[in-house]
Amino acid sequence: MDQSLTFQRTYEFYKELYTTLRQIPKRDRFTWGERCETMALDLLRTIAKTNYATKIKRRALLTKASDILDILKLYIRLGHDLKIINEQKSLARQTELQEIGKLVGGWLRIA
Protein backbone atom coordinates (compact mmCIF):
# COMPACT_ATOMS: atom_id res chain seq x y z
CA MET A 1 0.00 0.00 0.00
CA ASP A 2 1.37 3.42 -0.94
CA GLN A 3 1.45 5.27 2.36
CA SER A 4 2.44 8.56 0.75
CA LEU A 5 -0.73 8.43 -1.39
CA THR A 6 -2.85 8.09 1.75
CA PHE A 7 -1.07 11.06 3.32
CA GLN A 8 -1.38 13.13 0.14
CA ARG A 9 -5.13 12.47 -0.18
CA THR A 10 -5.63 13.36 3.48
CA TYR A 11 -3.58 16.53 3.02
CA GLU A 12 -5.68 17.52 -0.01
CA PHE A 13 -8.88 16.73 1.91
CA TYR A 14 -7.82 19.07 4.70
CA LYS A 15 -7.08 21.89 2.25
CA GLU A 16 -10.52 21.51 0.65
CA LEU A 17 -12.24 21.28 4.02
CA TYR A 18 -10.45 24.41 5.21
CA THR A 19 -11.71 26.31 2.16
CA THR A 20 -15.22 24.99 2.74
CA LEU A 21 -15.16 26.00 6.41
CA ARG A 22 -14.16 29.57 5.57
CA GLN A 23 -17.40 29.94 3.60
CA ILE A 24 -19.83 28.91 6.34
CA PRO A 25 -21.59 31.29 8.75
CA LYS A 26 -19.47 32.51 11.66
CA ARG A 27 -21.79 30.95 14.24
CA ASP A 28 -21.28 27.49 12.73
CA ARG A 29 -17.61 28.01 11.94
CA PHE A 30 -16.68 28.22 15.62
CA THR A 31 -18.69 25.20 16.70
CA TRP A 32 -19.29 22.57 14.05
CA GLY A 33 -16.53 23.86 11.79
CA GLU A 34 -13.91 23.88 14.50
CA ARG A 35 -14.74 20.29 15.43
CA CYS A 36 -14.43 19.19 11.80
CA GLU A 37 -11.13 20.99 11.40
CA THR A 38 -9.73 19.48 14.60
CA MET A 39 -10.70 15.98 13.50
CA ALA A 40 -9.25 16.50 10.01
CA LEU A 41 -5.95 17.67 11.52
CA ASP A 42 -6.02 14.69 13.89
CA LEU A 43 -6.50 12.41 10.89
CA LEU A 44 -3.62 14.05 9.04
CA ARG A 45 -1.37 13.77 12.11
CA THR A 46 -2.31 10.11 12.63
CA ILE A 47 -1.62 9.21 8.99
CA ALA A 48 1.73 11.02 9.16
CA LYS A 49 2.69 9.13 12.33
CA THR A 50 1.63 5.85 10.75
CA ASN A 51 4.13 6.35 7.93
CA TYR A 52 6.99 6.16 10.43
CA ALA A 53 5.55 3.80 13.05
CA THR A 54 6.84 0.36 13.81
CA LYS A 55 4.71 -2.52 12.61
CA ILE A 56 3.33 -3.04 16.12
CA LYS A 57 2.15 0.57 16.49
CA ARG A 58 1.01 0.91 12.88
CA ARG A 59 -2.12 -1.22 13.32
CA ALA A 60 -3.29 0.82 16.33
CA LEU A 61 -2.69 4.09 14.46
CA LEU A 62 -4.56 2.84 11.40
CA THR A 63 -7.48 1.78 13.58
CA LYS A 64 -7.48 5.25 15.15
CA ALA A 65 -7.42 6.83 11.67
CA SER A 66 -10.37 4.68 10.64
CA ASP A 67 -12.32 5.76 13.73
CA ILE A 68 -11.60 9.43 13.02
CA LEU A 69 -12.74 8.94 9.42
CA ASP A 70 -16.05 7.45 10.54
CA ILE A 71 -16.78 10.32 12.92
CA LEU A 72 -15.72 12.92 10.35
CA LYS A 73 -18.09 11.39 7.78
CA LEU A 74 -20.87 11.68 10.33
CA TYR A 75 -20.06 15.36 10.99
CA ILE A 76 -20.03 16.16 7.28
CA ARG A 77 -23.42 14.49 6.84
CA LEU A 78 -24.71 16.40 9.88
CA GLY A 79 -23.42 19.65 8.37
CA HIS A 80 -25.42 18.97 5.24
CA ASP A 81 -28.56 18.02 7.19
CA LEU A 82 -28.31 21.21 9.26
CA LYS A 83 -27.76 23.20 6.05
CA ILE A 84 -24.36 24.43 7.21
CA ILE A 85 -22.78 23.29 3.94
CA ASN A 86 -24.50 22.73 0.64
CA GLU A 87 -25.10 19.36 -0.97
CA GLN A 88 -22.34 19.76 -3.56
CA LYS A 89 -19.62 20.46 -0.98
CA SER A 90 -20.98 17.77 1.32
CA LEU A 91 -20.85 15.15 -1.43
CA ALA A 92 -17.38 16.23 -2.49
CA ARG A 93 -16.00 15.98 1.08
CA GLN A 94 -17.76 12.65 1.68
CA THR A 95 -16.34 11.25 -1.56
CA GLU A 96 -12.85 12.32 -0.52
CA LEU A 97 -13.31 10.69 2.89
CA GLN A 98 -14.53 7.46 1.30
CA GLU A 99 -11.42 7.35 -0.89
CA ILE A 100 -9.17 7.93 2.13
CA GLY A 101 -11.12 5.24 3.98
CA LYS A 102 -10.45 2.74 1.21
CA LEU A 103 -6.74 3.56 1.32
CA VAL A 104 -6.63 3.23 5.11
CA GLY A 105 -8.62 -0.01 4.96
CA GLY A 106 -6.25 -1.48 2.39
CA TRP A 107 -3.26 -0.41 4.44
CA LEU A 108 -4.87 -1.91 7.56
CA ARG A 109 -5.35 -5.26 5.84
CA ILE A 110 -1.65 -5.58 5.08
CA ALA A 111 -0.45 -4.14 8.40
N, C-alpha and C positions, 0 to 999 in steps of 0.2 A: 504494500500500500504506500502510495506517495504521500508522506507526511507533510511535505512542503505544500502540496496542493490543498490539503485540508486547512493548513494555516492561511494560505493565500485566500481561499474562499471565505474563511471566517473574517479575515482582515477586510476584504471587499464588502462583506455583509455589514460589518460595523460602520464603514464609511457611508454606505447607503442608508443605514438606520439613522446615523447622526444627521444626515441631510433631511431625512423624513421628520425627525424629532424637532428640528429647527422651524418647521413649518406648521406645527400644531399650536393651539392656543396656549398661552402662558400658564393658565391654571392647570392644564393637563401636563404640560411640559415638566413641571416641578413635582409631579406626583407619579403618574403612570409612566411618563417619558423617562424620568430619572431612574425608575426601577428597570425599565427595559435597557437603558444604556449601561447600568451597572451590571446587569446579567450578561449583556453582550461583551463587555470588557472582561468579565469573569471567564466567559467562554474562550475568548481570545487568549487570555493568560493561561488557562488550563491546557489549551491546544499547544501553546508555545512550550510549556513545561513538559508536556508529553513527548515532544520531539527529542528531548534530552534526558528523559527519565530512564532508569534501569528497567529491565523487563518486568521485574516484580512490581514496581510502582506504576508502570505504564497502564496496566489493566484498571487499576483504581482511578487513575486520572481520566481514562477514557470513559469509564462508567460515570464519573462526575460530569464530564462534558456532555454525555448523553442526557443526564438528568437536567442539566442547565438548558439544553436544547428543547426538551419537552416543556419545561416551564415557560421558556421564551416564546414558543409556538402558541401556548395558551394565552400569554399576554398580548401577542399580536392579534389573535382572534378576538380577544376582549376589546382591544382598541378599535377594531372594526365594528364590533357590535355596539359599542358606546359612541360610535361616530366620531372618534378622536382622529382616526386616519381613514382615508377613503378606501374603497374596495380595491382599486388598482394598486395602491401602495401596499395594502395588506396582502394581496395575492403575491406581489413581487417578493416581499420579505418572507412570506411563508414558503414560497418556492425555493428561495435561497437557503432557508433553514432546512428544508427537506433534503436538498442536495448535500449540505454539510452533514446532516444526519446519516445519509447513506455512506459518506466517506468515513465518518466516525464508526459506524456499524461495521463496515468492511475492515477497518483497522482493528476494531475490537475482536473480530473473529480470528484474526491472525496473531493477536497479542497473547 
